[in-house]
Amino acid sequence: MESQYTHWDKVVKKVTHFDLDFSDKSIQTNFNKLMNHEIPSLDQFITICQMATRYLSEYQNVVDVDIQPHDKLVIVGDIHGCFESLIRMFFGTYKTEQYGLKEFPYQSVGFPSKKTIDVRKYELCQVARDEQEQPKQEFLITLDQDIQTDNTPVQLEKFTQLGGGCRESSDEKDFRFQKQIVNQQLIKLLETDKLLSLEENSKQRTIFLFNGDMIDKGGSSYQVLFWLLYLCLCGREIYLNRGNHEQDDVSLQFINNSPIVYELKRKFPDCDLNYIKPILSDLFASLPIATKFQKILTVHAGTPDTREEYYLKDLLQENRFKQKNFFWDPTGRETFWHSFVWNYNRNGSTALFMVRNDLDIVVCGHSPRCTHNKRIFIKDVYKNNNEYATGWALQNQMYNQKDVQPYDKNHKYFIEIFSSPTNNSEIFVGVLIADEHGVLPVDDNQWQYVKIGNYDEF
């Protein structure tokens, strides 16, 4: 079970209190704690998971991200519970004495910027204002943190409802507070965060996309999940796709054997797995399936392996919250839904899907490639009577940019990026810079594949 744990994973962790007020200062303080082998309590972890479930549930199945001039987009492949990968991409170089790691001079790719306007937080702020006008009503909360109002600490627990579309817990009546006190603090917190975001509007934004499989295999899934969800709640430019490991049958079904469950028992021997499992299950189901950046689509696994006319707009109609399990069907009969998180399709049907959906590039992870891998599809000039004939053929595939081929707008490109040392090779992230018109390069020769280490350095 611990065969893929890194040296950093095996260092004994200390449970300490983390500030969950989502301020800039807390972001830095909390990340420093994580780097110094301190971890949040299980209660705080659960609180962040529950809050993030509601937050992520507001996204559509396919998230279309607006790109502004000179934006930097960082595409991160499978992390697989390796928190050290996050340290490397955020900081690049670090010292052995401070973090218990070797010193490697790798390039930092930056840190997620604040969102210019976080629509979800703005809506929550408006809800709080509306509630202020009705002081006799009570407001249900789920924040597990101390909020200061008039210098009086108020302990908020088990957030059950904050805005529309949130589910109420069965024990909601045990956690009712006067809404006026809470809303005053919410307005202060949310408006302050929005103003801070607007202050960075003139700077280059750094946007991170984590392309699924954030957990399992490595020994720090707990920290990885906590930190990425926390950044989402802080209103940072970070987007998460769902991978095949973010589902019950892979990570939760075999209660004593799945890596993240084993890790939880290792860190918290007395934890109640029957209580934690449904919380993680709801979280996994809330994760979006794909994220689109102009004509670049990022999905964890692949696209439908058939000639049927599948469109991204069809995926918008699916109810992902009911999809707790979707094992890959090796017979090739997987559904449209399953394809994006399980399919290993790497043939011409991917190019056909791109044509129908006006895409130039599909970026995936899923397959533990030794390096980043690129496949180029061209129009098939030969007649093919095969059942799955698509009109597209694989022209070439390249590893680690060792073979550079000029970009051709008539071709379709499929790129795999894997960002965990569990691939037993080099680890990369992809970096794209938008031009002065806010257009991302579809020629991947203009991308940077930033190396964050070799597997034997972890």
N, C-alpha and C positions, 0 to 999 in steps of 0.2 A: 504493500500500500504506500510505503514511503520511498519507493525506489526512484521516483522522479522529484523528490524534494531537493531543493538547493541548500547550500550551506546556510544561507540567510533564513530559509524556512525553519531549519532545525534549531536555531537559537531560541532559547526559552523566552517566551513573551510575558510581559507584565500587564495585567488588566488595570487600567486607570480611567479616570473620568475625562470625557471629551466634551468640549464646548460645542453645542449644537445650535448656535445662534446665527449661523450662516454668514457671519461677517468676514471681511478680508483677513483680519487678524486671526480669527479662528481657523480659517483655511490653512494659513501658514503654520499655526501652532499645532493643529491636528496632524498635518502631514509630517512635521518634524517628529511628533510622537510616534507615528507609524514607522518612520525610518529608524527610530531608536528602539524598535522592538516593543513598543507599548501598543496595546490594542484596547478598543472600547469594550464596555461590559456587554453581555448578551442582551440585556434590556435595551441598551442604546442601539445595538445592531438591529434588533427587532423593530424598534421605533422608526429607524431610517428606512428599513424595508417596507413597512406599512405606509409611510408617507410617500415613498417613491412609487409604490404601486398605484396610489391615487394620482400622482403627478404624471406618470408615464401613460396611464390609461386615457389621458386626454389627447394623446397623439393618435393619428391615423395609423393603419397598418403599414402604409408606405409614407414616410416622412420626406417631404420635398423641402430642402433647405435652400433659402435664398443666399446667394453669394454676392458680396460687394467687392468693389475694386481693391486689389492688392491683398485680399484675404489669403490666409495660409490654411490649407486643409491637410490634416494629418490622418491618414488611414491606418489603423492599427488592426492587425490580424488577431488570431486566437492568442489570448493571454494565458489561459489555463492555470489560473491560480498562482501566477508568478508575480508577486508584488515588486520584485526587483526590476522587472521590465519597466514598470511605471517610474521607478526611481531613475533609471537610466535615460528614459526619453524625456523626463521633466528636468533633470539636472545634468545629465551627461557624465561629468566627472565627480567622484566623491572619494572620501578618504577612509582608509581602513580603521583608523583610531576612533572615528566618530560613529560609524554605522556598522562596524563589524564586517566590512566588505573589502575586497581588493580594490586597488585604484586603477581605473581604466579611463583613458582620455577620449571618451566618446562624445559626440556632438549632441547637445540638448536640442530637441525640436520645439521647445517652448512649453507654455502652460495654457490651458483653456481660458480664453478671454471671457469677460462678462458679456452677457447678451445685451445688445443695444436696447431692446425693449422685450422683456420677458412677458409675453401675452398672458401666460397662466398666472403669474404673480400679479399682473395688473388686474385680472379678473377677480382674484381672491381679495385684492385690496378694495375693489368696488363692492364685492359682497360684504366685506367688513363695514364699509360706510353705510350700506343699506341697512345692515343689522343695527347700526348705531341709532337709526331713526325709530327703532321699535324696542325701547329699553326693557319692556316687560317680558320679552321672549328670552329663552335660554339658548346658548350656543354650544354645540357639541364640539369637542376638541380631541386631538390625538397626539399632540406634541408631548414627547417625554423629555421635558427640559424645564429649567427654571426661567420664568419670565418675570422681569422686574417691572412693577407698576407702582409709581409713587413710593419707590424704595421698599416696597413690600413684596417678598418673593411669593409667587403662586406656583405650585407644582402642577403641571399639566400632564395628564397620563392618557394613554390609549385613545388616540385621536380617532373618532368615529365618523366625523363629517366636517368637511371644510369646503363649502361650495357644492355645486350640483354634481350628481352622478356618483356620489360616494355611498358606500354601504354602511349601515349602522350595525354595530356589534350587538350581540344578545344581552350584554350587560351594560348597555348604554346609560341606563338611569343611574348607575353607580358613578358615572363620570360627567355629571352635568355641572356646569359652572355658570355664573352670571355672564352673559355674553358681552356686556358693556366693558368689563375689565379686560377681557381677552381681545376684543376688537380694537380697543385703543392701542394695545401693544402691536397687534397685527398691522394696523395702519402705519404705525411708526416704523416697524421693521421692513415692511414691503416697500413703502415709499422711499425710505432711505436707500434700500438696495437698488431701486430703479434709478434714483438720482446718481448713484455711484456708477451704474452702467452707462448712463448718458455721458458721463465725464470721459469715458474712453472711446467715444464715438469716432474721434478723429484718428485714432491709432489703427494699425493693422490688426485685424482680428485673427486669432488662432483658433481654429475649429477642430475638434477631435471626433473621430468616428471609431467606435470600438465594434468590430464586426462579429460579435457573438463568441460563444465558448470562452466566457470570462472566468469560468470556474473549473474545478476538477483537475486531476493529474498533479498539479503543483500543491504545495502545502500552505498557501496563503490565500485561498479563495475567500476566506472570511474578510481579510483586509482589502482585497481587490474589490469585492462586491460593496463593502461598506464605503470605500473611498469614491468609487465611480458614482454610486447612488447619491452620496453626499454632495458631490460636485454638481450633479443634476439639480438637486434641490437648492443649491446656492445660486442658481441662475447662470451657470457657466455654459460656454459654447461646447457642449459635449453631447453626443448622440450615441445610443446603444442599440444594436440589433440583437435579435434573438438567435441563438445557435442551438444545435441539437442537444447540447449539454444543459441548456436552460429548459428542461422539461422533466416531468416526474419520472418517467420510465428509465431515464439515464441517471439522474442525479439523486432521486429520492425514493424510488420504488423499492430497491433492495436496501432496506433501512440500515443494515449493519455493514454494508460493503461499499456503498457509493462513496466516492472520495470526499465530497463536501460534508457529508454526514459523519464520516470517519474523522474528518478534521474538527468538526464541532465537538465531538465526543473527546477528542484529544485535548482540545483547549478547555472545554467545560465538561468534565466527567459527569456532573450531576444534571446536565441539561435534559429537558423533556423533549425528546425528538418528536413525539406525537403532537406537541403543541407548535413546534417550529415548522414542521413539514408543510402544513397548509398555508402558512405565511409565505414561505418560499415558493410554493406552488402558485399562489396568486401573483406573486411578483414576476415569476417567469412568464405567466400568461399575459402580463401587462406590457411586456417588451414589444416594441414594433418589430415587424418582420424585415423591412428593407428601408434603406435611406437613399434618396436620390439627390445628386448634385448636378444640376443641368442635364447633360447627356451621359452622366456616369452613374451607374446603379451599383450600390453595395449591398450584397446579400451574403449570408454566412456560407451557404452550401453551393447552390447552383440554380439552374432554371429548369422548367419542365422538359423532360426527355422525349418529347413527341412532336408531331407536326400539327397538333391541334392549335387553334388560334387562341392562345392565352394572352391576356392583356393585363397590365398593371391595374387598370381601373377595376378589373374583376376582383382583384385582391382586396380592394377597398371595401367590398361588400361582405367580406368574410368576417366572422365574429371570432377574433383571436382569443377572447377571454374564456371561451368554452373549449379551446384546444389545449388540453393539458398534456396529451401524449400524441405523438405522430411518428412512430418508428418508420424508418426507411424500408421500402418494399423492394427487395432485390430482384423481383420479377419484372420490374419496370412499370408497374401499375400504380405508382405513387400518384397522389392527387396534386393538383395545382398548389394547394396549401403546403403539402409536405416538401415539395421540391426545394423551396427556398431555405429550409433548415436541414435537409437530409441528403439531397440528391448529389451524387458524385458525377453528374453529367458534364462531360468535357468534349462534346462533339458538336457537329454542325447545327443541331437544334438550338444551341445557345445563340448562334449568330442569327438564326431565323427569329428567335424571340426578340433580339435586339432590333432587327429591322421593323418588326411589327409595333414595337414600342418606342421607336425613334431614339434608340440608344446607340452610342459609339463604343462604350466600354462597360463590361461587367467585372466587378472586383469581388472576389470570394476569398475565403479561408478554407476551413474544414479539413482539407487534405494536408497532412503534416509534411509539406515540402521542405527539402533541404535548404532552398533559398527561395526568393520570390521568383515566380514562374510566369511566363507570358506565352499565350497561344494566339496565333493569327489565323483568322478564317478568311477564305477568299471564295468568290463565286465558283461553284463546281461546274467545270465546262463539260464534264462527262455525264451521260445519262445514267441514272442509278435507279434500278427497279427495287431496291431494298425497301422494306416496309417503313423505315424511318428516314427515307431520303429527304433531305432538307433543301437541296440546292446550294449548300455551302460545304466546303471541305477544309480540313486542317492543312494549312500551308506550311507552318513552321511552329516550333515551340522553342523557347530560349530560357535559360536559367541564369539568374544573377547578372543580366545585361552583358553577358560575355559576347553575345552576337547582337550588334546593333543594326537594325534594319530601318530604313527610312519609313516614316509614317505615310500611309495611303488612305485617303478618306473613303475609298471604296471597300476597304477591308473592315472587319470587325475584330475587336480585341478582347481577350479574356485574361485577367491577371489574378494571380493568387498571392496573398501576403500572409505570412505566418509569423507571429511575434512572440513565441514562447520557446525557451530552451528545450522543451520536450520534443522538438523536431531533430535533436542531436546534430545540429549544424549551425550555420550563421542565422542571426535574427535581424530582421529589418522592419521599418515602418515606411510607408509611402508618404511623401510630402509634395503637395501641389500648390502653386502660387497663382492666383488669379491676376489677369492683366489689368490695365488701367480702366478697362470697360467692365470689369467684373466677370470676365469669362475664364473659366478653368481650361487648361490645356488638355486636349483629348489625345495628343501625341505623347505617349508615355516616355519618349526619349527626353522630354522636357521635365519629367518628374524627377524628384530626388528620392533615391532609395537609401534612407539613412540607416546605417548599421548601428545597432545598439549592443552588439556583443556576439561572442561565440558560446555555444552551449556549455563548453567546458570551463568557462569563466564564471559561471553562476554557482 
